[in-house]
């Protein structure tokens, strides 16, 4: 799935939904250098009990490259914007 955050097209997953739409949500923030697909083995068991949302960081996987290097505060703002 995709959504736009801070002008960047962001690739993300939203799994674990079912008849219990009131499940607790886990927002998975992965390391900068790896796409969300690298964490499937970690996320799959969580999806049995939780709604799991994860996105590729800017410039990783299916998310657009940012126009300028990002700082840690930029990543915080980006994650908040996604959430």
N, C-alpha and C positions, 0 to 999 in steps of 0.2 A: 504494500500500500504506500501511497505517497501523500505528503502534505507540504505546504510551503511555510518555512519559518525563517524570519529575517532575510527574506529574498532568496533563500536556497531551497531547492527541491529536496525533500528529506524522505529517504526510504525507511519504512518501519514495519514492524509486525504488531498485531494486537490479537493474541491467542488466548485460549482458555475460556472463551465465552461459552455459555451453554444456557440451559434453562434457569440457572441461578445467576442472573445478571447482577446480583448484588454482591458478588464475590469481591474479596479484597483485591486491590490492584498492586502489582509489583512493577515499578518502572526500573528497568534494567539499564544501567549505565556501564557500558563496556569500555575497555581500554581503547585509546585513540587509534591504534594501528590495526585493529582487527574488526572485520564486519560482523554484524549480528549472526550471520550464518555460521560463524566459527563457534558459536555458543549454543547450538541446537541441543547438544547432549546435556547441557546445564539447564536450559529453559524447559525442555520437554517434560520432565517430572514435575516442575513447578506448575505447569499448565493444567495438571490434573486437579489442583486445589485452588489455584489463583488465576486471575486474569493477568496475563503477562504482556507488558508493552515494552518494546525495545526499539531503538532507532540507531541507524548508522550515523556516527559522528561526521561533521563536515569533512569532505575530502576522502571519506572511507566508504567502501562498498558502493551502494547505490545513491549516496547523498552527494550533492554538488560540492565542488571545490570552492572554498570561500575566496573572495577576490584578494584578500590580504591575510597574512598570518594572524592566527587568533591567540589571544592571551587566555590565561586561566579564567579571569572574570568574563571574557567573551564566551567561553564554553559554559560557564554558569548561566549567563543570560540566555544562551541558546537552549540549554536544557529546560530552563524555566519557560521559555517561549514555546517549546514543544509541549510541555506539560499543560 
